[in-house]
Amino acid sequence: MASVTCYGGAGTVTGSKHLITTRKGVRFLIDCGLFQGPPELRELNRQLTIDDPSTLAFILLTHAHLDHTGYLPYLVKKGFAGPIYGTSPTLALAEVILFDSAVLQEEEAREANERGYSKHKPAKPLYEEKDVKNCLPLCKAVDPMTWFEPHPSVKVRMQPVGHILGACFIEVQVDGLTLVFSGDIGRNSDLLLEPPRKPSHADYLFMECTYGDRRHDPTPAIDQLRDLVKNVIDRRRQLIIPCFAVERAQIVMLLLDMLHREWGESFPEVVLDSPMSHAVVETFKNYPKWHKPLQSDWTEMARNMSIVRDYQHSMESVEHFKPRIVIAGSGMVNGGRVLSYLEKYIENSHTTIALVGYQAEGTRGRDLLDGLEEVWIKGEKYAVRAEITHLGGMSAHADQQELMDWLSELQSKPKQVVLIHGEEQPALKLQSILQQHRHKVTIAQRNQSIILD
């Protein structure tokens, strides 16, 4: 029988991998992401759960984020050689993200071996830059809103869904059924992207539920950020913003540019210490039809910031405590250049750390939001004396009301709604609401197979 097996993005918000097996035995993946968060989840990245990747016919990508694409180099390393389909901006962003992931893994493995804080002896990256290079010839761009056939027995269409540049929900027609995979659903009022398109029909709907149990803070993001910038100016504090390099960093850049215009000469220095964020700006420039036109110019925004381009410059920047705003990766504080700033300043009470977007369970960002008083960074323990806050108005994920609205154009109820990409509490809450609307709802579990009939 036909089935969908949820190897990741089930019971958690990371590691999205959904294997479709058709009645004729054709096997293909929707997304191919890395697990992030606690060690037990990250360890799953080294366990190849998909039997014989060489037999996969193709892979479809909803969008470029690491938890949806970051496993691709490893799967190619283990034998996958089929086409990888995504929209042009998705593939462009994925290239940037995957190279950054490989470089960070190599750097972290080298540092762990030098400082001896890894349990792996020696620590090794999951994959290297050469493995990313092997992925690139397999990538094939597809046009949104247009049906295509990646296999004679399978038809596919991708429709924009907000969230990040190039992101789409995916419709799959196979074995007389229509399957819809939401990917990550964006906001109705995103500063950069148009509202998500909505599905009109699905026999089986695999839907994210990241914020299925809550509404987002209605306070405009610019007002939240304005208050923090005022603290930098009036109280001479340092503001560190750990940021996701795709979309969130660009929105922060846009908002800071707007505030810069308000304050003028008194505006504090802004440091962008994220080469990937800067590279993503170039991708935005290359795909203007995929985002809203801006009054501000990307090039002008960059001129108003100190751009950190290499590791040595980053280390020099870390040493300069002064009233300023630092944007640095990574968004969940589990790696990247922001860790060097935290090593230096998390024990400083004149520092504010503003987290942006979703913080997955088990990540350092989530622990800080939950009030952790001591934090381990690169094998050393630090007391948390910095002020920790959250910019909730900048989430790229639909909240509970927006998730329900995304279903509003379905002409009939699916045979089954399968909730993916969410932790237990959000999934249970959204399941309850959907059941009140007479939907048949399953919460996916990792390695669970959903039989299609």
C-alpha positions in Angstrom: 0.0 0.0 0.0 1.0 3.6 -0.4 2.4 5.3 2.7 4.1 8.4 4.1 6.8 7.7 6.7 7.7 10.7 9.0 11.4 10.3 9.7 11.7 13.8 11.1 9.7 16.9 11.8 7.4 14.7 13.9 7.2 15.3 17.6 9.8 18.0 17.1 10.2 21.1 14.9 13.5 20.0 13.3 14.8 17.2 11.0 11.9 17.4 8.5 12.0 14.2 6.3 8.9 12.6 5.0 9.2 9.5 2.8 6.5 8.8 0.3 6.2 5.2 -1.0 3.7 4.7 -3.9 1.8 1.6 -4.7 4.2 0.9 -7.5 7.2 1.2 -5.1 8.4 4.6 -6.2 10.1 6.3 -3.2 10.8 10.0 -2.7 11.3 12.5 0.0 9.6 15.7 1.0 12.4 17.8 2.6 15.7 16.4 4.0 16.5 18.4 7.1 18.9 18.2 10.0 17.8 17.6 13.6 18.7 20.5 15.9 18.3 20.9 19.7 19.3 18.4 22.5 22.1 16.0 22.0 19.8 13.0 21.7 18.1 14.6 18.7 21.4 15.8 17.1 22.7 12.3 17.4 20.0 11.1 15.1 21.7 12.9 12.2 24.4 10.2 12.3 21.9 7.4 12.1 20.8 6.7 8.5 17.2 5.8 9.0 16.3 5.8 5.2 17.2 2.5 3.7 19.4 2.6 0.7 19.3 6.3 -0.4 20.4 5.3 -3.9 16.9 3.9 -4.5 15.1 7.3 -3.8 13.7 8.6 -7.1 13.9 12.3 -6.2 13.6 14.9 -3.4 11.2 17.8 -3.1 12.1 20.8 -1.0 9.5 23.1 0.6 12.1 25.7 1.5 15.8 26.2 2.3 16.1 26.3 6.1 18.6 23.9 7.6 16.0 21.8 9.3 14.5 21.1 5.9 17.6 20.8 3.7 20.6 20.3 6.0 20.7 16.5 5.6 21.1 16.6 1.8 24.9 16.4 1.7 25.0 13.5 4.1 22.3 11.6 2.0 24.3 12.3 -1.2 27.4 11.1 0.7 25.5 7.8 1.4 24.4 7.2 -2.1 21.5 9.4 -3.2 22.0 10.6 -6.8 18.6 11.7 -8.0 17.3 15.1 -8.7 16.5 17.6 -5.9 13.6 19.9 -6.9 12.9 23.4 -5.4 12.1 26.9 -6.5 15.0 29.0 -7.8 15.4 31.1 -4.6 15.1 28.0 -2.5 18.0 26.3 -4.3 20.0 29.5 -4.2 19.5 29.9 -0.5 20.1 26.2 0.2 23.5 26.5 -1.5 24.5 29.4 0.9 23.0 27.6 4.0 24.6 24.2 3.2 28.1 25.6 2.6 27.8 27.6 5.8 26.7 24.5 7.7 29.7 22.5 6.4 32.2 25.3 7.3 30.7 25.6 10.8 30.8 21.8 11.3 34.4 21.7 10.3 35.4 24.7 12.5 33.5 23.3 15.5 35.0 19.8 15.1 38.5 21.4 14.9 37.9 23.6 17.9 36.3 20.7 19.9 39.4 18.6 19.2 41.8 21.4 20.2 39.9 22.2 23.4 38.8 18.6 24.2 35.2 19.3 25.0 33.6 16.8 22.6 32.6 13.2 23.7 33.6 12.1 20.2 37.3 11.3 20.0 38.1 12.7 17.5 35.1 15.0 16.8 34.2 14.9 13.1 31.8 16.9 11.0 28.7 15.2 9.6 29.8 16.4 6.2 32.3 18.7 4.6 32.3 21.4 1.9 33.2 18.8 -0.8 29.9 16.9 0.1 27.9 20.1 -0.4 29.6 20.6 -3.8 28.4 17.1 -4.8 24.8 18.1 -4.1 24.7 21.1 -6.4 24.6 19.3 -9.8 21.5 17.4 -8.6 19.5 20.6 -7.9 16.8 21.4 -10.5 14.7 24.6 -10.3 10.9 24.5 -10.9 8.4 27.3 -11.5 5.8 27.9 -8.8 2.1 27.4 -9.7 3.0 25.0 -12.5 2.4 21.2 -12.4 5.4 19.1 -13.4 6.2 15.3 -13.4 9.4 14.3 -11.5 8.4 10.7 -12.3 5.9 9.4 -14.9 3.5 8.3 -12.0 3.8 11.5 -9.9 2.6 15.1 -10.5 3.8 18.0 -8.3 3.0 21.6 -7.9 4.6 24.2 -5.5 2.7 27.3 -4.3 4.2 30.2 -2.3 3.6 30.0 1.4 5.5 32.9 2.8 7.9 32.1 5.7 11.1 32.7 3.8 12.1 33.6 0.2 11.1 30.9 -2.2 9.2 28.8 0.3 6.2 26.8 -1.0 3.7 24.2 0.1 3.8 21.1 -2.1 0.9 19.3 -3.7 1.6 15.7 -4.8 -0.8 13.8 -7.0 -0.1 10.1 -6.8 -2.2 6.8 -6.9 -5.3 8.8 -7.4 -4.8 10.9 -4.3 -3.7 14.5 -3.6 -1.2 14.9 -0.8 -0.4 18.4 0.5 2.7 19.2 2.6 2.6 22.6 4.1 6.2 23.1 4.8 6.5 26.1 7.2 3.5 28.4 6.8 4.3 32.1 6.9 2.5 35.1 8.4 -0.3 37.1 6.8 1.4 40.4 7.5 5.1 39.6 6.8 7.2 42.7 6.2 9.0 41.1 3.3 6.8 38.4 1.8 3.2 38.2 0.4 0.6 36.3 2.4 0.7 32.5 2.0 -1.4 30.9 -0.7 -3.9 28.3 0.5 -4.7 24.8 -0.6 -8.1 24.1 -2.2 -8.1 20.3 -2.0 -6.2 17.6 -0.1 -7.0 14.0 0.5 -4.2 13.9 3.1 -2.8 17.2 4.6 0.5 17.2 6.4 0.5 20.4 8.3 3.0 22.2 10.5 1.9 23.1 14.0 4.9 25.0 15.5 2.6 27.7 17.1 -0.5 25.6 17.3 -1.2 26.5 20.9 -0.8 30.3 20.8 -1.2 33.7 19.2 1.7 35.9 18.4 2.3 39.2 20.4 0.3 41.8 18.5 2.8 44.5 19.4 4.5 45.7 16.1 8.0 44.4 15.8 9.4 47.9 15.2 7.9 49.1 18.5 9.6 46.2 20.4 12.9 46.9 18.7 12.6 50.6 19.2 12.4 50.1 23.0 15.6 48.0 22.9 17.5 50.5 20.8 16.4 53.3 23.2 18.1 51.3 26.0 21.3 51.1 24.0 21.2 54.9 23.6 19.9 56.0 27.0 21.5 53.4 29.2 24.6 52.8 27.1 24.0 49.0 26.9 25.1 46.6 24.2 22.3 44.8 22.3 23.2 41.3 20.9 20.7 39.8 18.5 21.3 36.1 17.7 19.7 35.9 14.4 18.6 33.4 11.8 20.5 34.3 8.7 17.6 33.8 6.3 14.7 36.2 6.6 14.9 37.2 10.2 18.3 38.9 9.8 16.9 40.8 6.8 13.8 41.9 8.7 16.0 43.1 11.6 18.2 45.0 9.1 15.1 46.6 7.5 13.6 47.6 10.9 16.9 49.0 12.1 17.2 51.0 8.9 13.7 52.4 9.6 14.7 53.4 13.1 18.0 54.8 11.9 16.0 57.2 9.8 14.0 58.2 12.9 17.0 58.8 15.2 19.6 60.1 12.6 23.0 60.9 14.0 22.3 59.6 17.5 21.6 56.1 16.3 24.1 53.5 17.7 26.6 51.5 15.6 25.1 48.4 14.0 27.4 45.4 13.5 26.4 42.6 11.1 28.6 39.7 12.1 27.1 37.0 9.8 28.6 36.4 6.4 25.6 34.2 5.5 23.1 36.9 6.3 25.0 39.2 4.0 25.1 36.5 1.3 21.3 36.1 1.7 20.8 39.8 1.0 22.4 39.2 -2.4 19.8 36.5 -3.0 17.0 38.9 -2.2 18.4 41.3 -4.7 18.4 38.5 -7.4 14.8 37.5 -6.8 12.8 40.8 -6.5 9.6 39.2 -7.7 9.6 36.9 -4.7 9.3 39.6 -2.1 7.6 42.9 -1.5 9.2 46.1 -3.0 11.0 48.0 -0.4 11.3 51.8 0.2 14.8 51.1 1.6 17.5 49.9 -0.7 19.5 46.8 0.4 22.8 48.4 -0.6 22.0 51.6 1.4 21.1 49.5 4.4 24.4 47.7 4.3 26.3 51.0 4.1 24.8 52.0 7.5 26.2 48.9 9.1 29.6 47.6 10.0 29.9 44.4 8.0 32.2 41.7 9.5 33.5 39.7 6.7 36.1 37.3 8.1 37.0 35.4 11.3 39.8 37.7 12.3 37.6 40.7 12.0 34.9 38.9 14.1 37.4 38.2 16.9 38.4 41.9 16.9 34.7 43.0 17.0 34.1 40.8 20.0 36.7 42.6 22.0 35.1 46.0 21.7 32.4 46.5 24.4 30.5 49.8 23.7 26.9 50.8 23.2 26.1 49.1 19.9 23.8 46.6 18.2 25.3 43.3 17.1 23.5 40.9 14.7 25.2 37.5 14.7 24.3 33.9 13.9 22.9 31.5 14.9 19.3 32.1 15.7 18.9 29.4 18.4 22.4 30.1 19.9 23.6 26.6 19.3 26.5 27.6 17.2 28.0 30.3 14.9 29.7 33.6 15.7 27.2 34.7 18.3 28.8 32.2 20.8 32.0 34.3 20.8 30.0 37.4 21.9 28.2 35.4 24.5 31.4 34.0 25.9 32.6 37.6 26.4 29.4 39.3 27.4 26.7 37.0 28.8 28.1 37.6 32.3 27.9 41.4 31.8 24.8 43.0 33.2 25.0 45.9 30.8 24.3 43.5 27.9 20.9 42.7 26.4 20.4 39.5 24.4 17.3 39.7 22.2 16.2 36.3 20.8 14.3 36.4 17.5 11.9 33.7 16.2 11.2 30.2 17.4 13.6 28.6 19.9 13.4 24.8 19.7 13.3 22.6 22.8 16.8 21.7 23.9 18.5 24.6 22.2 20.6 27.1 24.1 18.2 29.9 23.1 15.3 28.0 24.6 17.2 27.5 27.8 18.0 31.2 28.1 14.4 32.1 27.5 13.3 29.6 30.2 15.5 31.4 32.7 18.7 29.3 32.8 21.1 30.8 35.3 24.3 29.2 34.0 25.1 28.2 30.5 27.8 26.0 29.0 29.6 27.4 25.9 32.4 25.4 24.2 33.1 23.4 27.3 33.1 26.4 29.7 30.4 27.4 32.2 29.1 31.1 32.3 26.8 32.8 34.7 23.9 34.5 32.9 23.9 38.1 34.0 22.8 39.7 30.7 19.2 40.6 30.3 17.4 38.0 28.1 14.4 39.1 26.1 12.4 37.8 23.1 11.3 39.8 20.0 8.1 37.8 19.5 6.7 40.0 16.8 9.2 38.7 14.3 8.2 35.1 14.0 8.2 33.7 10.5 5.7 31.0 11.5 1.9 31.3 11.3 0.3 31.4 14.8 -2.8 29.4 15.8 -5.3 31.7 14.1 -3.2 32.0 10.9 -2.9 28.2 10.7 -6.6 27.8 10.9 -7.1 30.6 8.3 -4.7 28.7 6.0 -7.3 25.9 5.8 -10.2 28.3 5.0 -10.3 27.6 1.2 -10.4 23.8 1.4 -13.5 22.8 -0.7 -13.9 19.6 1.4 -12.3 18.1 4.5 -9.3 15.9 4.0 -9.5 12.2 4.8 -6.8 13.0 7.4 -4.9 15.9 8.7 -1.4 14.9 10.0 0.2 17.4 12.3 4.0 17.7 11.8 6.8 20.1 12.7 5.6 20.8 16.3 6.3 19.9 19.9 3.7 17.9 21.9 1.7 20.8 23.5 1.2 22.9 20.3 0.2 19.7 18.4 -2.3 18.6 21.0 -3.9 22.0 21.2 -4.2 22.4 17.4 -5.5 18.8 17.2 -8.3 19.7 19.7 -9.3 22.8 17.7 -9.3 21.0 14.4 -11.4 18.2 15.8 -13.9 20.7 17.0 -14.1 21.7 13.3 -14.8 18.0 12.5 -11.4 17.2 11.0 -9.9 13.8 11.4 -6.5 14.6 12.9 -3.3 12.5 13.7 -0.2 13.8 15.4 2.7 12.3 13.6 5.4 10.4 15.6 8.9 9.9 14.4 9.3 6.8 12.2 5.5 6.4 12.0 4.0 5.4 8.6 0.7 6.8 7.6 -1.1 4.4 5.3 -2.8 6.1 2.3 -6.1 4.5 1.0 
